[in-house]
Amino acid sequence: MTAYRTQVTIEDPARLELRNLPFRPGQHIKVILVDDAEHEQRARRWRDLFARTQALPQATQLTDEDISREIEAYRSGQ
């Protein structure tokens, strides 16, 4: 599947024009429109959650060895 990403600013909400697309004439494609403001807000919330989680006392006491042991236990089915 070929993915193509571009950004446009809506000037007329009744019309969207995309130019110079890397697809063949007659090729069927799917179009998904995403509001950048909503995407950025969601990404900001995730970053905030990660920062709060990493600041928890139990997270600050983890060592690389602890993490490696946990990964190995998970992989071995323990």
DOVO-858574 format. One record per atom (N, C-alpha, C, O): residue in one letter; residue number from 1; x, y, z; atom name. Coordinates in pm, 1 decimal. Each point is the difference from the previous one (the first is absolute). Layout:
BEGIN
  type  seq        px        py        pz  atom
     A  NUM         X         Y         Z    CA
...
//
This chain:
BEGIN
  type  seq        px        py        pz  atom
     M    1      84.8    -117.2       0.0     N
     M    1     -84.8     117.2       0.0    CA
     M    1      89.1     123.2       0.0     C
     M    1      90.6      11.2      82.5     O
     T    2    -115.3      79.4    -172.6     N
     T    2      72.2     125.6      -5.1    CA
     T    2     -74.0     102.7      84.1     C
     T    2    -120.8      18.3     -14.9     O
     A    3     193.0      47.9     102.2     N
     A    3     -59.2     105.9      82.0    CA
     A    3      58.2     132.5     -45.1     C
     A    3     118.8       9.6     -30.8     O
     Y    4    -201.0      89.7      27.2     N
     Y    4      42.2     133.9     -41.3    CA
     Y    4     -57.1      97.8     100.6     C
     Y    4    -119.1      -3.3      30.8     O
     R    5     204.3      89.6      20.0     N
     R    5     -45.6      95.3     100.7    CA
     R    5      28.1     141.3     -49.1     C
     R    5     108.2      29.5     -50.7     O
     T    6    -206.3      56.1      66.5     N
     T    6      16.9     139.7     -34.7    CA
     T    6     -86.2      82.4      93.8     C
     T    6     -86.3     -54.3      69.1     O
     Q    7     108.3     181.8     -66.1     N
     Q    7     -81.8      88.7      82.2    CA
     Q    7     -56.6     109.4     -87.4     C
     Q    7      67.1      51.4     -89.5     O
     V    8    -189.9     -16.9     116.2     N
     V    8     -64.9     109.2     -70.7    CA
     V    8     -78.1      83.6     100.9     C
     V    8     -32.9     -46.3     109.2     O
     T    9       4.7     168.1    -147.4     N
     T    9     -86.2      87.7      79.5    CA
     T    9    -132.8      11.2     -72.0     C
     T    9      -4.5      31.8    -118.9     O
     I   10    -102.7     -57.5     190.0     N
     I   10    -132.9       6.5     -60.2    CA
     I   10     -36.6     145.8     -25.2     C
     I   10      -6.0      80.7      92.8     O
     E   11     -17.7     -48.7    -217.1     N
     E   11     -43.7     134.2     -36.7    CA
     E   11    -149.8       3.5     -23.4     C
     E   11     -66.5      98.7      31.6     O
     D   12      13.5    -207.1     -87.1     N
     D   12    -143.2     -12.2     -26.2    CA
     D   12     -43.4    -136.3      53.6     C
     D   12      39.0    -102.3     -56.4     O
     P   13    -119.3      97.6     164.8     N
     P   13     -36.8    -128.7      58.2    CA
     P   13     -82.9     -89.9     -91.0     C
     P   13     -24.2    -115.9      33.6     O
     A   14     -18.9     166.6    -146.3     N
     A   14     -76.3     -82.0     -93.6    CA
     A   14      90.7     -64.8    -104.1     C
     A   14     -46.9     -75.5     -85.2     O
     R   15     179.2     105.3      92.0     N
     R   15      88.3     -48.4    -105.4    CA
     R   15     140.4     -23.1      55.8     C
     R   15      50.1      77.8      81.2     O
     L   16      11.2    -185.6    -126.5     N
     L   16     137.9     -30.4      35.7    CA
     L   16      74.6     -34.2    -127.1     C
     L   16     -43.7     -86.8     -75.5     O
     E   17     154.7     152.6      50.5     N
     E   17      76.7     -25.8    -121.0    CA
     E   17     140.6     -45.1      37.9     C
     E   17      71.6      67.9      73.6     O
     L   18     -34.2    -184.7    -126.1     N
     L   18     134.2     -52.9      19.7    CA
     L   18      66.9      -6.2    -135.8     C
     L   18     -61.8     -41.9     -97.9     O
     R   19     187.0      82.9      90.9     N
     R   19      71.5       3.3    -127.8    CA
     R   19     127.2     -83.1       6.0     C
     R   19      56.3     -23.8     106.9     O
     N   20     -12.6     -19.6    -224.8     N
     N   20     127.3     -71.7     -14.2    CA
     N   20       8.1    -124.2      89.0     C
     N   20      99.7     -22.6      68.6     O
     L   21    -204.6     -56.0     -71.1     N
     L   21      -4.2    -121.6      80.1    CA
     L   21      78.4    -112.1     -68.8     C
     L   21       4.7      -5.4    -122.9     O
     P   22      56.8     -84.0     200.9     N
     P   22      81.1    -106.8     -58.2    CA
     P   22     -80.6    -125.8     -34.4     C
     P   22      46.4    -111.4      24.3     O
     F   23    -166.5     128.4     -80.6     N
     F   23     -85.4    -113.7     -32.5    CA
     F   23     -33.7       2.7    -147.6     C
     F   23       3.9     104.9     -64.3     O
     R   24     -37.5    -223.0      10.9     N
     R   24     -34.1     -13.0    -141.7    CA
     R   24    -144.3      42.1     -24.8     C
     R   24     -83.2      -9.4      90.3     O
     P   25      52.3      55.4    -210.5     N
     P   25    -139.8      25.3     -35.6    CA
     P   25     -80.2    -129.2      13.3     C
     P   25      45.0    -105.5     -44.6     O
     G   26    -161.2     112.6     104.3     N
     G   26     -86.2    -115.4      17.6    CA
     G   26      30.3     -82.2     124.0     C
     G   26     -76.4     -90.1      34.4     O
     Q   27     185.7     119.4      32.7     N
     Q   27      36.9     -74.5     120.6    CA
     Q   27     -94.9      37.8     113.8     C
     Q   27     -28.5     117.8      21.5     O
     H   28     -20.1    -218.7      50.9     N
     H   28     -88.7      24.6     114.3    CA
     H   28      85.1      28.4     123.3     C
     H   28      95.8     -72.1      28.0     O
     I   29    -131.1     177.2      45.4     N
     I   29      71.8      35.4     121.5    CA
     I   29    -100.2      28.8     111.3     C
     I   29    -118.0      23.6     -26.2     O
     K   30     164.8     -25.5     148.3     N
     K   30     -81.0      40.4     114.2    CA
     K   30      52.2     133.6      48.5     C
     K   30     120.8      23.8       0.3     O
     V   31    -210.5      62.4      40.3     N
     V   31      37.7     131.6      49.7    CA
     V   31     -47.5      11.8     144.1     C
     V   31    -117.5     -21.9      29.5     O
     I   32     209.0      56.4      59.2     N
     I   32     -32.3      20.9     140.7    CA
     I   32      40.3     142.3      34.3     C
     I   32     114.8      38.8     -21.7     O
     L   33    -206.2      38.1      74.0     N
     L   33      28.4     138.2      37.0    CA
     L   33       9.2       9.2     151.9     C
     L   33     -87.5     -49.4      71.1     O
     V   34     193.2     112.6     -21.8     N
     V   34      22.0      11.9     143.3    CA
     V   34      23.6     146.4      33.3     C
     V   34      79.8      67.8     -64.9     O
     D   35    -149.0     -20.6     165.3     N
     D   35      17.6     136.5      48.3    CA
     D   35     130.3       6.7      79.1     C
     D   35      12.9     -65.8     103.3     O
     D   36      82.9     143.9    -150.1     N
     D   36     129.8       8.8      66.3    CA
     D   36     -10.4      45.1     144.6     C
     D   36      75.6     -47.4      84.7     O
     A   37    -167.1     137.3     -55.1     N
     A   37     -13.3      49.8     136.9    CA
     A   37     -35.9    -114.5      94.2     C
     A   37      55.4      -9.5     109.5     O
     E   38    -146.6     -76.7    -150.5     N
     E   38     -39.1    -114.0      82.7    CA
     E   38     117.3     -96.3      16.3     C
     E   38      23.7     -51.1     109.4     O
     H   39      49.1      26.4    -216.7     N
     H   39     115.8     -89.2       4.7    CA
     H   39     105.5      55.2      95.9     C
     H   39      54.1     -74.3      81.8     O
     E   40     -25.2     201.9     -91.3     N
     E   40      99.9      62.2      86.9    CA
     E   40     -44.1      -3.7     145.9     C
     E   40      81.7     -22.7      89.2     O
     Q   41    -209.7      44.8     -64.9     N
     Q   41     -52.0      -4.8     136.8    CA
     Q   41      15.5    -141.5      57.6     C
     Q   41      40.8     -15.9     115.0     O
     R   42     -72.9     -85.7    -194.2     N
     R   42      13.5    -138.4      45.0    CA
     R   42     147.5     -32.0      27.6     C
     R   42      31.4     -62.6     101.1     O
     A   43      57.7     104.3    -188.7     N
     A   43     143.1     -24.2      19.3    CA
     A   43      49.8      69.4     126.2     C
     A   43      81.7     -56.6      72.7     O
     R   44    -128.9     177.0     -45.2     N
     R   44      38.4      73.1     120.4    CA
     R   44     -45.9     -74.4     125.4     C
     R   44      73.8      -8.8      98.2     O
     R   45    -197.0     -44.9    -102.1     N
     R   45     -50.5     -75.8     115.3    CA
     R   45      84.2    -124.4      24.8     C
     R   45      28.2     -33.1     115.2     O
     W   46      12.8     -37.0    -222.3     N
     W   46      86.1    -117.5      15.6    CA
     W   46     134.3      39.4      60.3     C
     W   46      48.8     -67.3      90.8     O
     R   47      12.2     176.1    -140.5     N
     R   47     128.5      44.6      54.3    CA
     R   47     -12.5      34.3     147.6     C
     R   47      88.3     -33.4      79.0     O
     D   48    -198.0     100.1     -40.7     N
     D   48     -22.7      33.3     140.5    CA
     D   48     -14.6    -125.4      85.0     C
     D   48      54.6      -7.2     110.0     O
     L   49    -128.1     -91.7    -160.5     N
     L   49     -16.6    -125.7      72.7    CA
     L   49     133.9     -70.1      18.4     C
     L   49      30.2     -48.5     109.1     O
     F   50      50.4      42.8    -214.9     N
     F   50     131.5     -63.7      10.3    CA
     F   50      87.9      72.4     101.2     C
     F   50      70.2     -64.2      78.2     O
     A   51     -73.4     196.6     -79.1     N
     A   51      81.8      76.9      94.5    CA
     A   51     -43.9     -28.0     143.6     C
     A   51      84.3     -18.2      87.9     O
     R   52    -215.5      14.6     -63.5     N
     R   52     -49.0     -28.6     135.4    CA
     R   52      36.3    -141.9      42.4     C
     R   52      39.9     -22.9     114.2     O
     T   53     -53.7     -72.5    -206.5     N
     T   53      31.3    -139.2      31.0    CA
     T   53     148.5     -16.2      30.6     C
     T   53      36.5     -68.5      95.5     O
     Q   54      48.9     130.9    -175.5     N
     Q   54     144.2     -12.0      20.8    CA
     Q   54      45.9      69.9     127.4     C
     Q   54     107.6     -30.3      51.5     O
     A   55    -187.6     123.4       0.1     N
     A   55      35.4      70.6     123.1    CA
     A   55     -43.8     -75.0     125.3     C
     A   55      37.3      39.4     110.5     O
     L   56    -115.1    -146.0    -124.4     N
     L   56     -43.4     -76.8     116.7    CA
     L   56     121.6     -58.8      71.1     C
     L   56      96.2     -39.8     -65.6     O
     P   57     -99.3      33.8     198.8     N
     P   57     115.8     -51.5      74.5    CA
     P   57      42.3    -139.4     -44.9     C
     P   57     119.4     -27.1     -12.8     O
     Q   58    -215.5     -61.5     -11.1     N
     Q   58      37.5    -135.6     -40.6    CA
     Q   58      65.0      -2.7    -137.1     C
     Q   58      77.8     -91.0     -28.5     O
     A   59    -106.9     187.2     -56.8     N
     A   59      62.3       4.4    -132.4    CA
     A   59     141.8      55.9       8.8     C
     A   59      87.4     -41.3     -76.2     O
     T   60     -64.0     133.2     166.7     N
     T   60     133.9      59.2      10.9    CA
     T   60      99.2     -97.0      62.2     C
     T   60     120.9      20.3     -11.4     O
     Q   61    -169.6    -125.6      77.1     N
     Q   61      88.8     -96.6      64.4    CA
     Q   61      33.4    -118.3     -90.3     C
     Q   61      82.3     -84.1      36.2     O
     L   62    -145.1      76.9    -152.9     N
     L   62      27.5    -111.1     -92.6    CA
     L   62     138.6      13.2     -61.3     C
     L   62      44.1     109.5     -34.8     O
     T   63      23.1    -222.1      22.4     N
     T   63     130.4      -1.1     -67.4    CA
     T   63     -16.3     -68.6    -135.4     C
     T   63    -101.6     -64.3     -26.6     O
     D   64     200.5      78.6     -56.3     N
     D   64      -2.0     -69.0    -129.2    CA
     D   64      -3.8    -151.0      19.8     C
     D   64     -62.4     -71.7     -78.2     O
     E   65     129.1      23.6     182.6     N
     E   65      -0.3    -142.7      29.6    CA
     E   65    -140.3     -47.6      38.3     C
     E   65     -42.2    -108.4     -40.3     O
     D   66     -30.7     190.6     119.0     N
     D   66    -138.6     -33.6      35.6    CA
     D   66     -85.6     -14.4    -125.2     C
     D   66     -78.1     -94.1     -13.4     O
     I   67      94.1     187.1     -75.8     N
     I   67     -79.3      -0.4    -123.3    CA
     I   67      35.5    -122.4     -84.4     C
     I   67     -88.6     -66.1     -54.3     O
     S   68     217.8      35.9      43.4     N
     S   68      43.6    -117.1     -77.1    CA
     S   68     -57.1    -128.3      58.4     C
     S   68     -46.5     -86.4     -74.3     O
     R   69      49.7      72.9     208.0     N
     R   69     -55.6    -119.3      64.9    CA
     R   69    -149.8     -11.7     -26.5     C
     R   69     -49.9    -109.4     -26.5     O
     E   70     -21.5     220.5      33.5     N
     E   70    -144.7      -0.2     -24.9    CA
     E   70     -30.1     -42.8    -142.5     C
     E   70     -91.5     -79.0     -23.0     O
     I   71     166.7     129.8     -72.0     N
     I   71     -19.3     -36.0    -141.1    CA
     I   71      27.0    -149.4     -19.3     C
     I   71     -77.4     -69.6     -65.7     O
     E   72     186.9      21.4     122.9     N
     E   72      35.6    -140.7     -15.1    CA
     E   72    -105.5     -89.6      63.3     C
     E   72     -34.7    -103.8     -56.4     O
     A   73     -16.8     142.5     173.4     N
     A   73    -106.1     -78.6      65.2    CA
     A   73    -125.3      -3.6     -86.8     C
     A   73     -64.3    -104.2     -12.4     O
     Y   74      30.2     216.6     -46.7     N
     Y   74    -118.6       4.9     -86.1    CA
     Y   74      19.0     -91.3    -121.3     C
     Y   74     -89.4     -76.4     -36.3     O
     R   75     206.4      85.6     -25.1     N
     R   75      26.5     -80.9    -119.9    CA
     R   75       2.5    -149.6      29.8     C
     R   75     -35.1     -81.2     -85.6     O
     S   76      76.4      45.0     206.4     N
     S   76       5.8    -142.6      34.4    CA
     S   76    -131.9     -50.1      57.0     C
     S   76     -10.8    -116.8      37.4     O
     G   77     -90.0     203.8     -30.2     N
     G   77    -133.1     -42.0      44.0    CA
     G   77     -18.4      -3.6     151.4     C
     G   77     -94.6     -61.7      48.9     O
     Q   78     181.2     125.1      24.3     N
     Q   78     -11.3       0.2     146.3    CA
     Q   78     -94.1     107.3      48.2     C
     Q   78     -21.1      14.2     120.4     O
//
